[in-house]
Amino acid sequence: MTAARYRSRPMNAITAPSSKVDLSGLIQAITHATADDSMNNVLTAEQWDWLSAYLLPISIPSGQVLFAKGTNDRTLYLVESGSLSVHFEDEKQRLRLAIVGPGSMVGEGAFFSHQPRSATVQAGAPSKLWSLPALRFTELCNRQPAVALHLAMAAGAVLAKRLGNRRRRIAAT
């Protein structure tokens, strides 16, 4: 939905976005993820059902950049399949790299900080992602605050795990 469509609704009309999608692949990826910085499945089946109306599917081919360092965007991405490489050049012109796989997320740093992206994320293999733009997250907060809180806590846990692990710190995007 566009921002104009949001504004065209009557102020008292509180309805979820119209189309729910099948998140079974994402839920399975989260459930079976083994990486230290993977998401925990903290949502119930009913909460996943509510969240499905706010997530947008994205398929990206190998090599495509999802977002670049310095971009001002707060979209959060949940990884269902594939792999994403996270990289940037540090102050000594060295390339740093982390790989993010199914059951995890990228974009959580900017999602919380409202700061530009701290690294570039590129598909290392064809990948299926679910995006949650900031505007849709705000709408979720207003309509399903418990679901939004659980998702924010899961994103915060991933961010804390990455920041606590020096090797994975770059993956905090």
N, C-alpha and C positions, 0 to 999 in steps of 0.2 A: 504494500500500500504506500502511496505517496503521502507526503506531509499535507498536501492540499486535501486529500481524501479524509485525513484525520480531522482537519478543521471543518469540513463540510458536515460532519455529524452533529446532531443536536447535543448540547452539553449534557443532557440527562440520559443519552443513549450509551449504555455500558454493555458492550458486547465484545466478545473475543474476535480476533481476525477470523475470517470466514472459513478458511480451509485448514484442516488438520492433516498432517502427513504421517506416514508410517515410519516410526523411529526404531523399529525392532533391530535393525542392523547396528545402529548407534548404541543402543542399550546392550546388545550382545558384545560389542567391541569394548565397552566400559567394563562389563562384567568379567570379561576374559583378559583384560589388559594386565600385563606383568611389570611394566616399567615403573620405577619408583615415583615418577611424577604423573602417573595416570590419575584420572578422575576416580572418585569413589561413587558408586551408585547410591546416592543419598535420596533419590526421588522414588516415590511410590509409583505404581502403574497409573493411577489416576493423575498424579502430578505430571508424569511424562506425557499423558494425553493432553493435559492443559498446555504444557510447554510446546507441544507439537504445532499448535496454531501460531506460534510466534517465531519458530525457526524457519529459515529459508535454505533449501538444498543448494549446494554448489559442487560441481564436478570440475576438477582442473587437471589438465594433462601434465605429464612429466615435464619439468623445466619451466613451467609457468610461475611467475611471481604472484603470490597472493597479496602481499603488501610489502612496501619498501621502508627501510629505515627513514625516520623523519616524517612519515606520513601522519597527518592529523585525522585519525579515525579511531573510534572506540569499539568497533565491532569485535565480538567474541566469536571464535570459531571452535566447534567441537569436531573432532576427527573420527569419522566412522571407518574409513579404510585408506590405504596408501601410506605414504610417508612424506614428511615435510622437513626440509633442511632450514635451519635457522643460522644466519651468519651476519657478520659485520667485521669491519676492520677497526682494530683498537688504535690507541694513540701511537703504537709502534708499527702501524701498518700491517699487523698480523691478522689473518683471517681466523675468526673463531667460529666453531661449528657445533651444533647440536642437532640431533634427529628426533622428531616428534612423530609418534605413530598412533595407530588406532586406540581409541579409548582415552585420549588425552585432549588437550586444547591448546590453542595459540591465541594471542591477543589479549591475554588477561592483564598484562602490565598496563597497557594504555586504557583498557576497560576501567580499571580502578583509579589510575593516576590522572586521567584527562591530559596526559602528556603525549607528545609525538611518539611514534613507534621507535623502539630501541634497537631493532634489528630488522633485517630483511628475511622474509619467509618465502620459500620457493618449493614447489612440489618436486620431490625426489623420485616419485613414481606417480602414476595416475591416482588421484585421491578424491574421495567423496567426503565433503565437509557439510556441517550445518552452521549457518551464520545466525548470529543474534545481534542485529544493529542496536545501537544505544537507544534509539527512539522506540523500538519494539520492546526493549527491556524496560523502559520507563512505563510503557503501556502495561506490560506484565506486572510490574510493581503495583500499579493502580488497581488492576483487576484480580490478580492472584498473588497477593503479597507473600504467602507462605511458600509458593513455588519459587518466586523470585529470590526469597531469602535462602532457600536450600541451594539454588543454583549459584548464587553469589558466594555462599560458604564453600561450595565445591571448588569454585574458581579460586577463592582465597587460599584453600588448602593446596591446590596445585602451585600457586604462586609461592607460598611459603616453602613447599618442598624444593622448588627450584632455587630459591634464594638461599636456602640452607645447604645446598649441595653445590660446591664451587664449580664442579665440572658441568652441572646442568644450569647454572645461573644465566647463561646466555639465552636459554629457551624462554626466559621470562620476557615476553614481547609486549 
